[in-house]
Amino acid sequence: MERACALLVLSLFAPSLAHAAESSDCRNLLTLDEVAAAVGGTVELTNAGKRGDVGTDLTEDDRLEVCSWATSSFLAGVNLDVVPELDPADIDKGLAIVQFPLDERRRQHWLETQLDFNGVHCSSLSPPAPSNEEPQVTGCVGEVRGAALYVDVSSRAERPTFDLVKRLFDKAAARL
């Protein structure tokens, strides 16, 4: 009887344990409360998944995890890209993969200001002409314990600060 009860209890918890193992992805690197505090409003997860190709041959990696959170009005949001478990020889490629959103804006001639924090490279970008449609974006990219990590905050109302984005980067990095 005790064995039957133990099996019943195990069968109830096994699916949740399997789901917990599957959910060790970018969704676990930032909480909704942290993202909401960063953008100053209620947010929801709008995208979470793996993306093997983000636009160029240079940026292919089937381990790339991409998560996005946005306010209900889509006036502000947070993006997080991570390539976990890189070999030391692949770190530079991993960093190139996750910083694709910044590189894409650079190619579009967005105005950029840069600031580095002990190996974490941050850029704040503005659209080439004042725009109510294109948001201001500040993002940070760096290597964390063998993973390439990128976090950005975008806002149509104001330029996100380096300190704000670096704090989010640090929170995500601590959970890798």
N, C-alpha and C positions, 0 to 999 in steps of 0.2 A: 504494500500500500504506500509506504513512504517513497519507494522508487517511482511509483506511478505519479504521486504528487510532485516529486522532483522533476520528472519528465514534463508534466503539465506546466509547471512554472518555467522551466527552461524553454518550452515551446512558445510560451507567451513573450519571453524576453529575447529569444534568438533573432526574430525579425528586426527588433529595434537595435540590437547589437550589430547586425549586418548593415542596417541602414546607417548607423553611426560610423562604421568603417568606411562606407561608400561616401559619406558626406564630408570627409576630410579634404575639402577643397577650398577655393577662394572665398566661399560664403562664410567660412569659419574664421577668416582673418580680421574682419571688422564686424561689429554689432550694428544693428539698426539704430540704436541709440547714439553710437559714435558717429555714424554717418549723418543722422538727423541733426546732431549738434553742429557738425561741420557745415551743413548747408542752411541751417537756421529754419528748419521746418520738417514736417512729416515726410518720410521717404518710404519707398518700397523697392524691393529687388526687381529690376526690370530685365536683367539678363544674367544667366549663370551657365557656364558650360566650357567645353574645350573647343579650341579653334586651332586647327592644324596649319592653316595658311591665312596670314593676315594681310596679304596683298603683294608680297614680292617673294622671289625665290630665297632671298637672304633671310626672310623671317618665317621659315617653316619650322614647326616643331609640334609634334602631336601631343605634347604634354602641356602646351600653353593653356592656362585656365584664365578665363575672363569673367569678371563680375561687374555689374553696373547697378547703381541705385540712383533713383531720381525722385524729385519732388513731384507731387501730383500735377503741377503746372508745367513740369519739365523746364523750369527756369534755372534750376541748379541740379547738380548731380555729382556722384563720385564714381570713378572707375578704378578697378584694380586688376592688374594683369600679373601673373606669376608663372614662371617656368621652374618647377621644383626639381630638386635632386640632379643638379648638373655636375658633370665631371669637371675638375679644375680647368681642363683644356677647352671646355665649352662655355665658360662663364661669359666671355666677350660676345659670343653669338647669342647667348641667352639674354644679355643686356640689350643687344640690338633688337631682339624680338620684342621684348616688353616695352621698349621706348618707341615703338612704331607710331603711337598716336602723336608724340612730340615731333618726330621726324616728318610725318605727314603735314603737320602745320608749318614746319620750317620750309618745306617744299612749296607751300602756298604763300610764302613770304609774310607770315605773321611776324609781328614785332616781338622780340624776345629779350628778356632779362634773365640772367643766370645767377645762381648762388649755390655753392657747394657746402655741405655739412659733413665733414670727416668721411669722405668717400661716397656720400649720397649726393647725386647731381640733380639739382632742381632747376626748372625753367618755368617762367611765367610768360604766357603768350597772349597777344591780343590780335584780333583780326586786322588785316591791312587797312581797312577803312572802318570808321565807326559803324557798328552794326547792332541792331536790336535782335537779329536772328542768330548770329554766331556768338557763342559765349566766350568770356575770358577763361583761360585755362592755366592752372598752375599744377605741375606734376613733378614728382621726384622718382628717380630710378637708382637702384643700387643692388649690390650682391649681398645676400644675407644667408650665412651658413649653407653655401652651395646652391642657393636658389637666386634667380633673377626676379626682382620685385619692382613693380611700377604702381604708383598711386597718384591719381589726379583728382582735383576738384574743379568743376566748371560752374560758371555763373554768368547769367546775362545781366545781372544787376551791378555787380562789382567784381574787381579782380581779387580772386582768392589769395591770401597771403602765403608766403613761403613757410612761416611758422605753423600755420594751420595744416598745411599739407604734410609738412615734415612730422608733425605730431601723429597724423593718421598713418603715415609710412611707418613710424616707430611702433605704433600699436599693432599693425599688421605684421611687422618684422618679428615682434616678440612672440607671435603665435605660430610662426613658421616652424 
